[in-house]
Amino acid sequence: QAVVASLVGMGEDWQAVQVWARLGKDVLTLAEDGAYTMIDAVSLTVEAVHAETKGRRIFTVSDYPAFIITDPAAVTFFRFFTTNNL
């Protein structure tokens, strides 16, 4: 939902055609003593096509922090499909 909201919020008609998901670490907080807390997160890279111009664009977490999903349920869901033999 966060990815869709980010694309819609741009005010242009982008349609996702492919999404890559990667499990990694993300910085959650910076403590007063300067220490970071690292948590598991799913990072998304989205390839989208513009409805009018048909131009393609890659959207990454570098430009769109909403593409970093830290919800524990999302991380568990991702792990299920990448660590279990189905």
PDB file of N, CA, C and O in Angstrom:
ATOM      1  N   GLN A   1       0.824  -1.196   0.000  1.00  0.00           N
ATOM      2  CA  GLN A   1       0.000   0.000   0.000  1.00  0.00           C
ATOM      3  C   GLN A   1       0.864   1.255   0.000  1.00  0.00           C
ATOM      4  O   GLN A   1       0.526   2.249  -0.643  1.00  0.00           O
ATOM      5  N   ALA A   2       1.989   1.206   0.728  1.00  0.00           N
ATOM      6  CA  ALA A   2       2.871   2.374   0.776  1.00  0.00           C
ATOM      7  C   ALA A   2       3.462   2.679  -0.591  1.00  0.00           C
ATOM      8  O   ALA A   2       3.624   3.845  -0.953  1.00  0.00           O
ATOM      9  N   VAL A   3       3.782   1.647  -1.345  1.00  0.00           N
ATOM     10  CA  VAL A   3       4.344   1.850  -2.686  1.00  0.00           C
ATOM     11  C   VAL A   3       3.312   2.487  -3.595  1.00  0.00           C
ATOM     12  O   VAL A   3       3.617   3.446  -4.303  1.00  0.00           O
ATOM     13  N   VAL A   4       2.106   1.973  -3.584  1.00  0.00           N
ATOM     14  CA  VAL A   4       1.042   2.536  -4.417  1.00  0.00           C
ATOM     15  C   VAL A   4       0.790   3.988  -4.039  1.00  0.00           C
ATOM     16  O   VAL A   4       0.647   4.839  -4.916  1.00  0.00           O
ATOM     17  N   ALA A   5       0.735   4.278  -2.747  1.00  0.00           N
ATOM     18  CA  ALA A   5       0.505   5.654  -2.298  1.00  0.00           C
ATOM     19  C   ALA A   5       1.628   6.583  -2.756  1.00  0.00           C
ATOM     20  O   ALA A   5       1.371   7.728  -3.125  1.00  0.00           O
ATOM     21  N   SER A   6       2.859   6.103  -2.734  1.00  0.00           N
ATOM     22  CA  SER A   6       3.993   6.921  -3.179  1.00  0.00           C
ATOM     23  C   SER A   6       3.889   7.241  -4.664  1.00  0.00           C
ATOM     24  O   SER A   6       4.110   8.381  -5.072  1.00  0.00           O
ATOM     25  N   LEU A   7       3.555   6.241  -5.470  1.00  0.00           N
ATOM     26  CA  LEU A   7       3.425   6.474  -6.911  1.00  0.00           C
ATOM     27  C   LEU A   7       2.261   7.411  -7.214  1.00  0.00           C
ATOM     28  O   LEU A   7       2.384   8.294  -8.063  1.00  0.00           O
ATOM     29  N   VAL A   8       1.142   7.233  -6.535  1.00  0.00           N
ATOM     30  CA  VAL A   8      -0.022   8.089  -6.738  1.00  0.00           C
ATOM     31  C   VAL A   8       0.280   9.517  -6.289  1.00  0.00           C
ATOM     32  O   VAL A   8      -0.151  10.477  -6.927  1.00  0.00           O
ATOM     33  N   GLY A   9       1.024   9.653  -5.189  1.00  0.00           N
ATOM     34  CA  GLY A   9       1.343  10.963  -4.642  1.00  0.00           C
ATOM     35  C   GLY A   9       2.217  11.818  -5.541  1.00  0.00           C
ATOM     36  O   GLY A   9       2.341  13.022  -5.314  1.00  0.00           O
ATOM     37  N   MET A  10       2.821  11.225  -6.550  1.00  0.00           N
ATOM     38  CA  MET A  10       3.669  11.987  -7.467  1.00  0.00           C
ATOM     39  C   MET A  10       2.849  12.864  -8.403  1.00  0.00           C
ATOM     40  O   MET A  10       3.386  13.764  -9.048  1.00  0.00           O
ATOM     41  N   GLY A  11       1.546  12.601  -8.477  1.00  0.00           N
ATOM     42  CA  GLY A  11       0.700  13.409  -9.335  1.00  0.00           C
ATOM     43  C   GLY A  11       0.825  13.057 -10.805  1.00  0.00           C
ATOM     44  O   GLY A  11       0.310  13.785 -11.654  1.00  0.00           O
ATOM     45  N   GLU A  12       1.493  11.964 -11.126  1.00  0.00           N
ATOM     46  CA  GLU A  12       1.618  11.502 -12.500  1.00  0.00           C
ATOM     47  C   GLU A  12       1.102  10.074 -12.561  1.00  0.00           C
ATOM     48  O   GLU A  12       1.024   9.390 -11.540  1.00  0.00           O
ATOM     49  N   ASP A  13       0.753   9.632 -13.746  1.00  0.00           N
ATOM     50  CA  ASP A  13       0.131   8.317 -13.900  1.00  0.00           C
ATOM     51  C   ASP A  13       1.180   7.240 -14.190  1.00  0.00           C
ATOM     52  O   ASP A  13       1.374   6.849 -15.341  1.00  0.00           O
ATOM     53  N   TRP A  14       1.852   6.767 -13.140  1.00  0.00           N
ATOM     54  CA  TRP A  14       2.825   5.683 -13.258  1.00  0.00           C
ATOM     55  C   TRP A  14       2.159   4.372 -12.901  1.00  0.00           C
ATOM     56  O   TRP A  14       1.385   4.311 -11.946  1.00  0.00           O
ATOM     57  N   GLN A  15       2.446   3.330 -13.647  1.00  0.00           N
ATOM     58  CA  GLN A  15       1.912   2.002 -13.380  1.00  0.00           C
ATOM     59  C   GLN A  15       3.087   1.041 -13.193  1.00  0.00           C
ATOM     60  O   GLN A  15       3.933   0.907 -14.077  1.00  0.00           O
ATOM     61  N   ALA A  16       3.134   0.381 -12.048  1.00  0.00           N
ATOM     62  CA  ALA A  16       4.203  -0.574 -11.771  1.00  0.00           C
ATOM     63  C   ALA A  16       4.073  -1.768 -12.705  1.00  0.00           C
ATOM     64  O   ALA A  16       2.984  -2.317 -12.872  1.00  0.00           O
ATOM     65  N   VAL A  17       5.197  -2.174 -13.318  1.00  0.00           N
ATOM     66  CA  VAL A  17       5.202  -3.348 -14.185  1.00  0.00           C
ATOM     67  C   VAL A  17       6.041  -4.479 -13.586  1.00  0.00           C
ATOM     68  O   VAL A  17       5.849  -5.648 -13.923  1.00  0.00           O
ATOM     69  N   GLN A  18       6.961  -4.127 -12.707  1.00  0.00           N
ATOM     70  CA  GLN A  18       7.769  -5.148 -12.052  1.00  0.00           C
ATOM     71  C   GLN A  18       8.280  -4.596 -10.728  1.00  0.00           C
ATOM     72  O   GLN A  18       8.621  -3.419 -10.615  1.00  0.00           O
ATOM     73  N   VAL A  19       8.324  -5.475  -9.728  1.00  0.00           N
ATOM     74  CA  VAL A  19       8.805  -5.083  -8.403  1.00  0.00           C
ATOM     75  C   VAL A  19       9.819  -6.120  -7.933  1.00  0.00           C
ATOM     76  O   VAL A  19       9.569  -7.324  -7.998  1.00  0.00           O
ATOM     77  N   TRP A  20      10.960  -5.640  -7.464  1.00  0.00           N
ATOM     78  CA  TRP A  20      11.974  -6.505  -6.861  1.00  0.00           C
ATOM     79  C   TRP A  20      11.968  -6.237  -5.362  1.00  0.00           C
ATOM     80  O   TRP A  20      11.951  -5.085  -4.927  1.00  0.00           O
ATOM     81  N   ALA A  21      11.983  -7.299  -4.583  1.00  0.00           N
ATOM     82  CA  ALA A  21      12.005  -7.180  -3.128  1.00  0.00           C
ATOM     83  C   ALA A  21      13.282  -7.831  -2.611  1.00  0.00           C
ATOM     84  O   ALA A  21      13.659  -8.921  -3.041  1.00  0.00           O
ATOM     85  N   ARG A  22      13.942  -7.141  -1.676  1.00  0.00           N
ATOM     86  CA  ARG A  22      15.176  -7.643  -1.080  1.00  0.00           C
ATOM     87  C   ARG A  22      15.093  -7.487   0.428  1.00  0.00           C
ATOM     88  O   ARG A  22      14.643  -6.465   0.945  1.00  0.00           O
ATOM     89  N   LEU A  23      15.540  -8.533   1.122  1.00  0.00           N
ATOM     90  CA  LEU A  23      15.584  -8.468   2.576  1.00  0.00           C
ATOM     91  C   LEU A  23      16.941  -7.928   2.986  1.00  0.00           C
ATOM     92  O   LEU A  23      17.972  -8.366   2.475  1.00  0.00           O
ATOM     93  N   GLY A  24      16.941  -6.980   3.907  1.00  0.00           N
ATOM     94  CA  GLY A  24      18.185  -6.404   4.385  1.00  0.00           C
ATOM     95  C   GLY A  24      17.985  -5.741   5.731  1.00  0.00           C
ATOM     96  O   GLY A  24      17.001  -6.002   6.424  1.00  0.00           O
ATOM     97  N   LYS A  25      18.907  -4.897   6.091  1.00  0.00           N
ATOM     98  CA  LYS A  25      18.845  -4.165   7.352  1.00  0.00           C
ATOM     99  C   LYS A  25      18.566  -2.694   7.063  1.00  0.00           C
ATOM    100  O   LYS A  25      18.987  -2.155   6.040  1.00  0.00           O
ATOM    101  N   ASP A  26      17.855  -2.062   7.977  1.00  0.00           N
ATOM    102  CA  ASP A  26      17.572  -0.637   7.867  1.00  0.00           C
ATOM    103  C   ASP A  26      17.778   0.000   9.232  1.00  0.00           C
ATOM    104  O   ASP A  26      17.594  -0.653  10.259  1.00  0.00           O
ATOM    105  N   VAL A  27      18.156   1.262   9.246  1.00  0.00           N
ATOM    106  CA  VAL A  27      18.351   1.987  10.496  1.00  0.00           C
ATOM    107  C   VAL A  27      16.996   2.438  11.013  1.00  0.00           C
ATOM    108  O   VAL A  27      16.248   3.126  10.318  1.00  0.00           O
ATOM    109  N   LEU A  28      16.691   2.042  12.241  1.00  0.00           N
ATOM    110  CA  LEU A  28      15.412   2.419  12.838  1.00  0.00           C
ATOM    111  C   LEU A  28      15.526   3.715  13.623  1.00  0.00           C
ATOM    112  O   LEU A  28      14.732   4.635  13.427  1.00  0.00           O
ATOM    113  N   THR A  29      16.510   3.790  14.509  1.00  0.00           N
ATOM    114  CA  THR A  29      16.644   4.979  15.341  1.00  0.00           C
ATOM    115  C   THR A  29      18.111   5.311  15.563  1.00  0.00           C
ATOM    116  O   THR A  29      18.992   4.467  15.398  1.00  0.00           O
ATOM    117  N   LEU A  30      18.343   6.526  15.929  1.00  0.00           N
ATOM    118  CA  LEU A  30      19.662   6.968  16.348  1.00  0.00           C
ATOM    119  C   LEU A  30      19.533   7.375  17.805  1.00  0.00           C
ATOM    120  O   LEU A  30      18.855   8.351  18.127  1.00  0.00           O
ATOM    121  N   ALA A  31      20.183   6.627  18.683  1.00  0.00           N
ATOM    122  CA  ALA A  31      20.086   6.901  20.122  1.00  0.00           C
ATOM    123  C   ALA A  31      20.864   8.165  20.474  1.00  0.00           C
ATOM    124  O   ALA A  31      21.675   8.656  19.689  1.00  0.00           O
ATOM    125  N   GLU A  32      20.598   8.675  21.665  1.00  0.00           N
ATOM    126  CA  GLU A  32      21.274   9.893  22.121  1.00  0.00           C
ATOM    127  C   GLU A  32      22.788   9.720  22.169  1.00  0.00           C
ATOM    128  O   GLU A  32      23.533  10.684  21.997  1.00  0.00           O
ATOM    129  N   ASP A  33      23.244   8.482  22.403  1.00  0.00           N
ATOM    130  CA  ASP A  33      24.683   8.247  22.466  1.00  0.00           C
ATOM    131  C   ASP A  33      25.306   8.046  21.084  1.00  0.00           C
ATOM    132  O   ASP A  33      26.503   7.780  20.973  1.00  0.00           O
ATOM    133  N   GLY A  34      24.487   8.176  20.022  1.00  0.00           N
ATOM    134  CA  GLY A  34      24.995   8.049  18.657  1.00  0.00           C
ATOM    135  C   GLY A  34      24.894   6.648  18.089  1.00  0.00           C
ATOM    136  O   GLY A  34      25.297   6.416  16.949  1.00  0.00           O
ATOM    137  N   ALA A  35      24.363   5.704  18.862  1.00  0.00           N
ATOM    138  CA  ALA A  35      24.240   4.328  18.390  1.00  0.00           C
ATOM    139  C   ALA A  35      22.982   4.158  17.534  1.00  0.00           C
ATOM    140  O   ALA A  35      21.932   4.730  17.827  1.00  0.00           O
ATOM    141  N   TYR A  36      23.110   3.370  16.488  1.00  0.00           N
ATOM    142  CA  TYR A  36      21.977   3.056  15.623  1.00  0.00           C
ATOM    143  C   TYR A  36      21.358   1.734  16.041  1.00  0.00           C
ATOM    144  O   TYR A  36      22.052   0.849  16.542  1.00  0.00           O
ATOM    145  N   THR A  37      20.070   1.600  15.839  1.00  0.00           N
ATOM    146  CA  THR A  37      19.377   0.332  15.994  1.00  0.00           C
ATOM    147  C   THR A  37      19.066  -0.177  14.590  1.00  0.00           C
ATOM    148  O   THR A  37      18.388   0.498  13.815  1.00  0.00           O
ATOM    149  N   MET A  38      19.556  -1.355  14.269  1.00  0.00           N
ATOM    150  CA  MET A  38      19.319  -1.933  12.952  1.00  0.00           C
ATOM    151  C   MET A  38      18.184  -2.957  13.050  1.00  0.00           C
ATOM    152  O   MET A  38      18.128  -3.751  13.988  1.00  0.00           O
ATOM    153  N   ILE A  39      17.291  -2.924  12.075  1.00  0.00           N
ATOM    154  CA  ILE A  39      16.183  -3.881  12.044  1.00  0.00           C
ATOM    155  C   ILE A  39      16.102  -4.486  10.644  1.00  0.00           C
ATOM    156  O   ILE A  39      16.604  -3.916   9.675  1.00  0.00           O
ATOM    157  N   ASP A  40      15.462  -5.649  10.560  1.00  0.00           N
ATOM    158  CA  ASP A  40      15.221  -6.255   9.259  1.00  0.00           C
ATOM    159  C   ASP A  40      14.165  -5.456   8.518  1.00  0.00           C
ATOM    160  O   ASP A  40      13.219  -4.944   9.117  1.00  0.00           O
ATOM    161  N   ALA A  41      14.337  -5.356   7.213  1.00  0.00           N
ATOM    162  CA  ALA A  41      13.379  -4.622   6.387  1.00  0.00           C
ATOM    163  C   ALA A  41      13.380  -5.212   4.985  1.00  0.00           C
ATOM    164  O   ALA A  41      14.371  -5.785   4.533  1.00  0.00           O
ATOM    165  N   VAL A  42      12.259  -5.060   4.314  1.00  0.00           N
ATOM    166  CA  VAL A  42      12.143  -5.435   2.916  1.00  0.00           C
ATOM    167  C   VAL A  42      12.258  -4.146   2.106  1.00  0.00           C
ATOM    168  O   VAL A  42      11.485  -3.208   2.303  1.00  0.00           O
ATOM    169  N   SER A  43      13.228  -4.110   1.195  1.00  0.00           N
ATOM    170  CA  SER A  43      13.429  -2.937   0.344  1.00  0.00           C
ATOM    171  C   SER A  43      12.922  -3.258  -1.055  1.00  0.00           C
ATOM    172  O   SER A  43      13.228  -4.312  -1.613  1.00  0.00           O
ATOM    173  N   LEU A  44      12.149  -2.340  -1.610  1.00  0.00           N
ATOM    174  CA  LEU A  44      11.553  -2.552  -2.923  1.00  0.00           C
ATOM    175  C   LEU A  44      12.196  -1.666  -3.979  1.00  0.00           C
ATOM    176  O   LEU A  44      12.549  -0.516  -3.719  1.00  0.00           O
ATOM    177  N   THR A  45      12.339  -2.218  -5.158  1.00  0.00           N
ATOM    178  CA  THR A  45      12.710  -1.467  -6.347  1.00  0.00           C
ATOM    179  C   THR A  45      11.575  -1.681  -7.332  1.00  0.00           C
ATOM    180  O   THR A  45      11.188  -2.818  -7.603  1.00  0.00           O
ATOM    181  N   VAL A  46      11.041  -0.591  -7.868  1.00  0.00           N
ATOM    182  CA  VAL A  46       9.845  -0.670  -8.723  1.00  0.00           C
ATOM    183  C   VAL A  46      10.170  -0.129 -10.108  1.00  0.00           C
ATOM    184  O   VAL A  46      10.668   0.988 -10.250  1.00  0.00           O
ATOM    185  N   GLU A  47       9.884  -0.932 -11.122  1.00  0.00           N
ATOM    186  CA  GLU A  47       9.957  -0.460 -12.504  1.00  0.00           C
ATOM    187  C   GLU A  47       8.540  -0.073 -12.903  1.00  0.00           C
ATOM    188  O   GLU A  47       7.612  -0.871 -12.768  1.00  0.00           O
ATOM    189  N   ALA A  48       8.375   1.140 -13.389  1.00  0.00           N
ATOM    190  CA  ALA A  48       7.040   1.623 -13.741  1.00  0.00           C
ATOM    191  C   ALA A  48       7.039   2.238 -15.137  1.00  0.00           C
ATOM    192  O   ALA A  48       8.069   2.694 -15.634  1.00  0.00           O
ATOM    193  N   VAL A  49       5.874   2.238 -15.748  1.00  0.00           N
ATOM    194  CA  VAL A  49       5.676   2.829 -17.071  1.00  0.00           C
ATOM    195  C   VAL A  49       4.689   3.971 -16.922  1.00  0.00           C
ATOM    196  O   VAL A  49       3.657   3.834 -16.266  1.00  0.00           O
ATOM    197  N   HIS A  50       5.019   5.110 -17.541  1.00  0.00           N
ATOM    198  CA  HIS A  50       4.124   6.266 -17.527  1.00  0.00           C
ATOM    199  C   HIS A  50       2.993   6.022 -18.516  1.00  0.00           C
ATOM    200  O   HIS A  50       3.241   5.645 -19.661  1.00  0.00           O
ATOM    201  N   ALA A  51       1.751   6.236 -18.081  1.00  0.00           N
ATOM    202  CA  ALA A  51       0.571   5.919 -18.892  1.00  0.00           C
ATOM    203  C   ALA A  51       0.525   6.699 -20.204  1.00  0.00           C
ATOM    204  O   ALA A  51       0.116   6.155 -21.229  1.00  0.00           O
ATOM    205  N   GLU A  52       0.938   7.960 -20.183  1.00  0.00           N
ATOM    206  CA  GLU A  52       0.828   8.784 -21.396  1.00  0.00           C
ATOM    207  C   GLU A  52       2.055   8.671 -22.291  1.00  0.00           C
ATOM    208  O   GLU A  52       1.931   8.405 -23.487  1.00  0.00           O
ATOM    209  N   THR A  53       3.227   8.870 -21.721  1.00  0.00           N
ATOM    210  CA  THR A  53       4.446   8.921 -22.535  1.00  0.00           C
ATOM    211  C   THR A  53       5.041   7.549 -22.810  1.00  0.00           C
ATOM    212  O   THR A  53       5.886   7.403 -23.694  1.00  0.00           O
ATOM    213  N   LYS A  54       4.608   6.548 -22.064  1.00  0.00           N
ATOM    214  CA  LYS A  54       5.118   5.173 -22.144  1.00  0.00           C
ATOM    215  C   LYS A  54       6.585   5.074 -21.728  1.00  0.00           C
ATOM    216  O   LYS A  54       7.233   4.051 -21.946  1.00  0.00           O
ATOM    217  N   GLY A  55       7.100   6.148 -21.127  1.00  0.00           N
ATOM    218  CA  GLY A  55       8.467   6.118 -20.617  1.00  0.00           C
ATOM    219  C   GLY A  55       8.571   5.190 -19.413  1.00  0.00           C
ATOM    220  O   GLY A  55       7.606   5.008 -18.671  1.00  0.00           O
ATOM    221  N   ARG A  56       9.741   4.612 -19.230  1.00  0.00           N
ATOM    222  CA  ARG A  56       9.986   3.714 -18.094  1.00  0.00           C
ATOM    223  C   ARG A  56      10.886   4.401 -17.090  1.00  0.00           C
ATOM    224  O   ARG A  56      11.727   5.232 -17.433  1.00  0.00           O
ATOM    225  N   ARG A  57      10.681   4.027 -15.833  1.00  0.00           N
ATOM    226  CA  ARG A  57      11.487   4.607 -14.763  1.00  0.00           C
ATOM    227  C   ARG A  57      11.655   3.576 -13.661  1.00  0.00           C
ATOM    228  O   ARG A  57      10.761   2.770 -13.403  1.00  0.00           O
ATOM    229  N   ILE A  58      12.812   3.614 -13.016  1.00  0.00           N
ATOM    230  CA  ILE A  58      13.084   2.755 -11.869  1.00  0.00           C
ATOM    231  C   ILE A  58      12.995   3.622 -10.618  1.00  0.00           C
ATOM    232  O   ILE A  58      13.679   4.639 -10.506  1.00  0.00           O
ATOM    233  N   PHE A  59      12.150   3.210  -9.682  1.00  0.00           N
ATOM    234  CA  PHE A  59      11.982   3.888  -8.404  1.00  0.00           C
ATOM    235  C   PHE A  59      12.696   3.053  -7.345  1.00  0.00           C
ATOM    236  O   PHE A  59      12.459   1.849  -7.247  1.00  0.00           O
ATOM    237  N   THR A  60      13.570   3.677  -6.549  1.00  0.00           N
ATOM    238  CA  THR A  60      14.345   2.947  -5.549  1.00  0.00           C
ATOM    239  C   THR A  60      14.167   3.555  -4.163  1.00  0.00           C
ATOM    240  O   THR A  60      13.612   4.643  -4.011  1.00  0.00           O
ATOM    241  N   VAL A  61      14.646   2.835  -3.162  1.00  0.00           N
ATOM    242  CA  VAL A  61      14.562   3.315  -1.781  1.00  0.00           C
ATOM    243  C   VAL A  61      15.403   4.568  -1.569  1.00  0.00           C
ATOM    244  O   VAL A  61      15.149   5.329  -0.635  1.00  0.00           O
ATOM    245  N   SER A  62      16.387   4.789  -2.410  1.00  0.00           N
ATOM    246  CA  SER A  62      17.219   5.988  -2.271  1.00  0.00           C
ATOM    247  C   SER A  62      16.402   7.256  -2.431  1.00  0.00           C
ATOM    248  O   SER A  62      16.628   8.245  -1.734  1.00  0.00           O
ATOM    249  N   ASP A  63      15.452   7.221  -3.351  1.00  0.00           N
ATOM    250  CA  ASP A  63      14.613   8.385  -3.609  1.00  0.00           C
ATOM    251  C   ASP A  63      13.262   8.329  -2.911  1.00  0.00           C
ATOM    252  O   ASP A  63      12.626   9.360  -2.695  1.00  0.00           O
ATOM    253  N   TYR A  64      12.826   7.121  -2.558  1.00  0.00           N
ATOM    254  CA  TYR A  64      11.490   6.935  -1.986  1.00  0.00           C
ATOM    255  C   TYR A  64      11.575   6.059  -0.737  1.00  0.00           C
ATOM    256  O   TYR A  64      11.417   4.842  -0.829  1.00  0.00           O
ATOM    257  N   PRO A  65      11.819   6.656   0.423  1.00  0.00           N
ATOM    258  CA  PRO A  65      11.940   5.891   1.666  1.00  0.00           C
ATOM    259  C   PRO A  65      10.717   5.041   1.986  1.00  0.00           C
ATOM    260  O   PRO A  65      10.824   4.087   2.757  1.00  0.00           O
ATOM    261  N   ALA A  66       9.559   5.360   1.414  1.00  0.00           N
ATOM    262  CA  ALA A  66       8.365   4.541   1.644  1.00  0.00           C
ATOM    263  C   ALA A  66       8.532   3.138   1.074  1.00  0.00           C
ATOM    264  O   ALA A  66       7.754   2.240   1.396  1.00  0.00           O
ATOM    265  N   PHE A  67       9.544   2.945   0.227  1.00  0.00           N
ATOM    266  CA  PHE A  67       9.797   1.630  -0.355  1.00  0.00           C
ATOM    267  C   PHE A  67      10.590   0.732   0.591  1.00  0.00           C
ATOM    268  O   PHE A  67      10.932  -0.394   0.229  1.00  0.00           O
ATOM    269  N   ILE A  68      10.885   1.213   1.792  1.00  0.00           N
ATOM    270  CA  ILE A  68      11.505   0.397   2.831  1.00  0.00           C
ATOM    271  C   ILE A  68      10.391  -0.021   3.779  1.00  0.00           C
ATOM    272  O   ILE A  68       9.810   0.811   4.476  1.00  0.00           O
ATOM    273  N   ILE A  69      10.101  -1.308   3.798  1.00  0.00           N
ATOM    274  CA  ILE A  69       8.989  -1.817   4.603  1.00  0.00           C
ATOM    275  C   ILE A  69       9.555  -2.509   5.832  1.00  0.00           C
ATOM    276  O   ILE A  69      10.224  -3.537   5.727  1.00  0.00           O
ATOM    277  N   THR A  70       9.279  -1.934   7.001  1.00  0.00           N
ATOM    278  CA  THR A  70       9.822  -2.464   8.249  1.00  0.00           C
ATOM    279  C   THR A  70       8.789  -3.232   9.062  1.00  0.00           C
ATOM    280  O   THR A  70       9.106  -3.750  10.133  1.00  0.00           O
ATOM    281  N   ASP A  71       7.579  -3.311   8.575  1.00  0.00           N
ATOM    282  CA  ASP A  71       6.517  -4.041   9.276  1.00  0.00           C
ATOM    283  C   ASP A  71       6.962  -5.489   9.485  1.00  0.00           C
ATOM    284  O   ASP A  71       7.293  -6.172   8.516  1.00  0.00           O
ATOM    285  N   PRO A  72       6.976  -5.973  10.737  1.00  0.00           N
ATOM    286  CA  PRO A  72       7.416  -7.347  11.003  1.00  0.00           C
ATOM    287  C   PRO A  72       6.634  -8.401  10.216  1.00  0.00           C
ATOM    288  O   PRO A  72       7.196  -9.432   9.846  1.00  0.00           O
ATOM    289  N   ALA A  73       5.361  -8.159   9.957  1.00  0.00           N
ATOM    290  CA  ALA A  73       4.567  -9.122   9.178  1.00  0.00           C
ATOM    291  C   ALA A  73       5.082  -9.220   7.741  1.00  0.00           C
ATOM    292  O   ALA A  73       5.106 -10.309   7.168  1.00  0.00           O
ATOM    293  N   ALA A  74       5.490  -8.105   7.158  1.00  0.00           N
ATOM    294  CA  ALA A  74       6.035  -8.110   5.797  1.00  0.00           C
ATOM    295  C   ALA A  74       7.360  -8.861   5.751  1.00  0.00           C
ATOM    296  O   ALA A  74       7.620  -9.613   4.812  1.00  0.00           O
ATOM    297  N   VAL A  75       8.196  -8.656   6.767  1.00  0.00           N
ATOM    298  CA  VAL A  75       9.483  -9.351   6.835  1.00  0.00           C
ATOM    299  C   VAL A  75       9.258 -10.859   6.982  1.00  0.00           C
ATOM    300  O   VAL A  75       9.931 -11.653   6.325  1.00  0.00           O
ATOM    301  N   THR A  76       8.325 -11.249   7.831  1.00  0.00           N
ATOM    302  CA  THR A  76       8.008 -12.668   8.026  1.00  0.00           C
ATOM    303  C   THR A  76       7.468 -13.275   6.729  1.00  0.00           C
ATOM    304  O   THR A  76       7.853 -14.384   6.356  1.00  0.00           O
ATOM    305  N   PHE A  77       6.592 -12.564   6.053  1.00  0.00           N
ATOM    306  CA  PHE A  77       6.038 -13.018   4.781  1.00  0.00           C
ATOM    307  C   PHE A  77       7.151 -13.228   3.766  1.00  0.00           C
ATOM    308  O   PHE A  77       7.176 -14.252   3.083  1.00  0.00           O
ATOM    309  N   PHE A  78       8.069 -12.278   3.657  1.00  0.00           N
ATOM    310  CA  PHE A  78       9.189 -12.373   2.721  1.00  0.00           C
ATOM    311  C   PHE A  78      10.056 -13.579   3.058  1.00  0.00           C
ATOM    312  O   PHE A  78      10.436 -14.344   2.171  1.00  0.00           O
ATOM    313  N   ARG A  79      10.366 -13.747   4.336  1.00  0.00           N
ATOM    314  CA  ARG A  79      11.206 -14.877   4.759  1.00  0.00           C
ATOM    315  C   ARG A  79      10.552 -16.221   4.432  1.00  0.00           C
ATOM    316  O   ARG A  79      11.238 -17.169   4.051  1.00  0.00           O
ATOM    317  N   PHE A  80       9.242 -16.303   4.579  1.00  0.00           N
ATOM    318  CA  PHE A  80       8.544 -17.555   4.300  1.00  0.00           C
ATOM    319  C   PHE A  80       8.821 -18.025   2.877  1.00  0.00           C
ATOM    320  O   PHE A  80       9.086 -19.205   2.648  1.00  0.00           O
ATOM    321  N   PHE A  81       8.760 -17.098   1.922  1.00  0.00           N
ATOM    322  CA  PHE A  81       8.927 -17.466   0.535  1.00  0.00           C
ATOM    323  C   PHE A  81      10.384 -17.576   0.090  1.00  0.00           C
ATOM    324  O   PHE A  81      10.660 -18.064  -1.006  1.00  0.00           O
ATOM    325  N   THR A  82      11.302 -17.132   0.918  1.00  0.00           N
ATOM    326  CA  THR A  82      12.710 -17.199   0.512  1.00  0.00           C
ATOM    327  C   THR A  82      13.515 -18.216   1.314  1.00  0.00           C
ATOM    328  O   THR A  82      14.650 -18.519   0.947  1.00  0.00           O
ATOM    329  N   THR A  83      12.956 -18.751   2.401  1.00  0.00           N
ATOM    330  CA  THR A  83      13.731 -19.688   3.206  1.00  0.00           C
ATOM    331  C   THR A  83      13.088 -21.065   3.308  1.00  0.00           C
ATOM    332  O   THR A  83      13.742 -22.014   3.741  1.00  0.00           O
ATOM    333  N   ASN A  84      11.835 -21.196   2.924  1.00  0.00           N
ATOM    334  CA  ASN A  84      11.152 -22.491   2.991  1.00  0.00           C
ATOM    335  C   ASN A  84      11.126 -23.145   1.616  1.00  0.00           C
ATOM    336  O   ASN A  84      10.987 -22.465   0.600  1.00  0.00           O
ATOM    337  N   ASN A  85      11.258 -24.447   1.591  1.00  0.00           N
ATOM    338  CA  ASN A  85      11.091 -25.178   0.340  1.00  0.00           C
ATOM    339  C   ASN A  85       9.616 -25.425   0.124  1.00  0.00           C
ATOM    340  O   ASN A  85       8.982 -26.148   0.893  1.00  0.00           O
ATOM    341  N   LEU A  86       9.074 -24.837  -0.905  1.00  0.00           N
ATOM    342  CA  LEU A  86       7.640 -24.989  -1.160  1.00  0.00           C
ATOM    343  C   LEU A  86       7.372 -26.195  -2.027  1.00  0.00           C
ATOM    344  O   LEU A  86       6.218 -26.481  -2.346  1.00  0.00           O
TER     345      LEU A  86
END
